[in-house]
């Protein structure tokens, strides 16, 4: 199962935009940006376990 999350983390890194590089202010982020941040965090945490 860990391999699945590691693969998803790699796909996220390659395809999804990095919000930190764009310097997105979390207090002004849209719902889509917050959902994207939550998704990336969830996958990264599962890949590191």
C-alpha positions in Angstrom: 0.0 0.0 0.0 2.9 2.3 0.7 4.1 2.0 -2.9 0.8 3.3 -4.1 1.1 6.5 -2.0 4.8 6.9 -3.0 3.6 6.7 -6.7 0.8 9.2 -6.0 3.3 11.6 -4.3 5.5 11.4 -7.4 2.6 12.1 -9.7 1.5 15.0 -7.5 5.0 16.5 -7.6 5.2 16.2 -11.4 1.6 17.3 -12.4 0.2 19.5 -9.7 1.3 23.1 -9.1 3.4 24.0 -6.1 1.5 26.5 -4.0 4.6 27.4 -1.9 6.6 28.3 -5.0 3.7 30.6 -6.1 3.8 32.1 -2.6 0.0 31.6 -2.1 -1.2 33.2 1.1 -3.3 30.6 2.9 -5.6 33.2 4.4 -6.5 34.3 0.9 -6.4 30.9 -0.9 -9.4 29.7 -2.8 -11.3 26.6 -1.9 -9.7 24.7 -4.8 -6.2 25.8 -3.6 -7.0 24.6 0.0 -8.3 21.3 -1.3 -5.2 20.9 -3.4 -3.0 21.6 -0.4 -5.0 19.1 1.7 -4.7 16.4 -1.0 -0.9 16.9 -1.3 -0.4 16.9 2.4 -2.6 13.7 2.9 -0.6 11.8 0.2 2.8 13.0 1.4 2.0 12.0 5.0 0.8 8.5 3.9 3.9 8.1 1.7 6.2 8.9 4.6 4.6 6.5 7.1 
